[in-house]
């Protein structure tokens, strides 16, 4: 008989980070899903485009650290909904350049303040020193 050594998930850092991320993301996601019909992936794509546009689909996937197929599907839905404009790159017809459309910016500008509010509410549970330490730890573990 072999001995089993199950992970103590409640103490396992990747699991805890995943739970935290999902909890925080889902709180705001319910709001923008109901009001704008946006998925979490679509919002993340829009947020990245707002920050770094213009980008190719590959660059969006790199910035979000999400699966290329999920990003591609989200981009297709956003283009179909008129929230992202897709243009062909001058030098390479196979490459698209993506930007938020006017409608995309309207949605972004409605959702972003809510996301910031959720962040403020979550961080309000920490002291200023704890926030600084958390930021330094995150920068070490997941440099952007």
Protein Blocks (a to p, Z undefined) as FASTA:
>chain_A
ZZdddddfklmmklmmmmmmmmmmmmmmmmmmmmnopafklmmmmmmmmmmpccdfklmm
mmnopafklmmmmmmmmmmnopaccdddfklmkbccddddfklmmmmmmmmmmmmmmmmm
mmmmpcfklmmmmmmmmmmmmcZZ
